[in-house]
Amino acid sequence: MSNVTIGRGDWEGTILQQGKWNNVQLGPVNLEGAQIGAIDGYRVGYFGSGLKFRESPQPLQIDKPPVPTLEELGLAQFWKENDFPQEQY
């Protein structure tokens, strides 16, 4: 996660194997029964959550997931048939 604020939450029973967090502010979170693995963090602020972070002295590289094109989703023909402008897809 990058540049996220979570005020509070219920993560009861959550399974999180690992994570990379940049500039995350985390409020009190219910972690009852949660299984939280290693989380690397840069500028992570938290209170009342009980999470443990491996602090990083510099921002972490976080890969962005690929976003499929309309062709890959099979929606390009629909887009063209319904006169959506060419430059928007």
N, C-alpha and C positions, 0 to 999 in steps of 0.2 A: 504494500500500500504506500502511496505517496500523497502527502498534503491532505490528510484526513483528520477530522475531529469526530470522535464518537463520545457523546455525552454520558451515556450509560447503556447497559444492555444485559441481556440474559443469554449467556453462552453455555448454559447447562448442557452437558453431554457433548459438547463440541469436540471434534477430532481435528487437530491442526498439526500436521507433521513438521512443518518448518515455515519460515516466513522471512521476508525482508520488508522493513518498515522505515520510510523516510518521512520526517516531519509529521509525526502522528501524535495527536493528543487524545488520551484515553481516560475516560471517567470511570466510575465504579462499574465493574462488570461481574455478574454472577458466574463463577467458574465451577460450580458444584458438578462433579463427575466429568469435568472436561479433561481431555488428554492433549496437552500443549507441548509441542516439540521445541526445537531451537528456533528462536526468533532473533535475527540480527537487526539492530536498530540504530538509526542515526537521528538525533534530536527527537527522541520519544519522551513524551511527558505523560505520566500516569499516576493515578492515586486510587487507592482502595480496590485495586484489581488483583494484586498478588501475582501478576505476570512477571517473568524474569526475561531480561533481554541481554544479549551480548552487544555491548556498546561499540559502535564503530566511530573512529575519529573523522571519517569522511563520508559523504553521501554514497549510498549503495547503488550499484547498477541494477536496475529492475527491467527485465525484458518485457516489452509490451506484447500481448497476444496478437496474432494475426487477425485482421478483419477480413472476412470473405467478401468478394465482389458480388454484384448482382448476378453475374453469369454463373459463379460458383453456387449461388443459392437457388438458381433456376428462376430468378425473377426478372431477368433482363427483357425477355420477350413481353411479359406483362407490362413492364415499365414503358416499352416502346408502343405497345398497342393502345395504351391509355394516354398517349400524348404528353408524357412527362418530358420536360426539356432535356435534350441530349447532355448538356453540360452538368446536370445534377446527378448523373449516375456513373 
